[in-house]
């Protein structure tokens, strides 16, 4: 298959989307509640918007994949 996004970049984005972003969001919101850091809601919502965008990019790449020669 030939993807819109190179395989290595897709794997990096997938790792960031599935592991890093949710963990960072929960970490910041949790620590903000403990330490009184500002903008916990705004940070969480910003991460959610970026997360949604990256999921869409990953979906577009999968949807537009073209079979390689011989597949």
C-alpha positions as CSV (number, residue, x, y, z in Angstrom):
1,X,0.0,0.0,0.0
2,X,1.1,3.5,-0.7
3,X,0.0,6.0,1.9
4,X,-0.4,9.8,1.8
5,X,1.9,9.9,4.9
6,X,5.2,7.9,4.9
7,X,5.0,4.8,7.1
8,X,7.5,6.1,9.7
9,X,5.7,9.4,10.1
10,X,2.4,7.5,10.4
11,X,3.8,5.4,13.2
12,X,5.1,8.4,15.1
13,X,1.8,10.3,14.8
14,X,0.0,7.1,15.9
15,X,2.2,6.8,19.0
16,X,1.7,10.5,19.8
17,X,-2.0,10.3,19.4
18,X,-2.6,7.0,21.2
19,X,-0.2,7.3,24.1
20,X,1.5,10.7,24.5
21,X,-1.4,13.2,24.1
22,X,-3.8,11.5,26.4
23,X,-1.1,11.1,29.0
24,X,0.0,14.7,28.8
25,X,-3.6,15.9,29.0
26,X,-4.3,13.9,32.2
27,X,-0.9,14.8,33.7
28,X,-1.4,18.5,33.2
29,X,-5.0,18.5,34.4
30,X,-4.1,16.4,37.4
31,X,-1.1,18.5,38.4
32,X,-3.0,21.8,37.7
33,X,-5.6,20.7,40.3
34,X,-2.9,19.9,42.9
35,X,-0.6,22.8,42.3
36,X,-3.1,25.4,41.1
37,X,-1.6,25.8,37.7
38,X,-3.6,28.0,35.3
39,X,-5.6,27.1,32.2
40,X,-6.2,23.4,33.0
41,X,-9.4,23.4,31.0
42,X,-7.9,25.3,28.1
43,X,-4.8,23.0,27.9
44,X,-7.0,19.9,28.0
45,X,-9.3,21.3,25.3
46,X,-6.4,22.3,23.1
47,X,-4.9,18.8,23.3
48,X,-8.3,17.4,22.4
49,X,-8.5,19.6,19.3
50,X,-5.0,18.7,18.2
51,X,-5.8,15.0,18.9
52,X,-8.9,15.2,16.7
53,X,-6.9,16.8,13.9
54,X,-4.2,14.2,14.0
55,X,-6.8,11.4,14.1
56,X,-8.3,12.9,11.0
57,X,-5.0,13.1,9.2
58,X,-4.3,9.4,10.1
59,X,-7.8,8.5,8.8
60,X,-7.3,10.4,5.5
61,X,-4.0,8.6,5.0
62,X,-5.6,5.2,5.6
63,X,-8.6,6.0,3.4
64,X,-6.5,7.3,0.5
65,X,-4.0,4.4,0.5
66,X,-3.4,3.0,-2.9
67,X,-2.3,-0.6,-3.5
68,X,1.3,-0.9,-4.5
69,X,2.2,-2.7,-7.6
70,X,1.6,-6.4,-7.2
71,X,-1.0,-6.1,-4.4
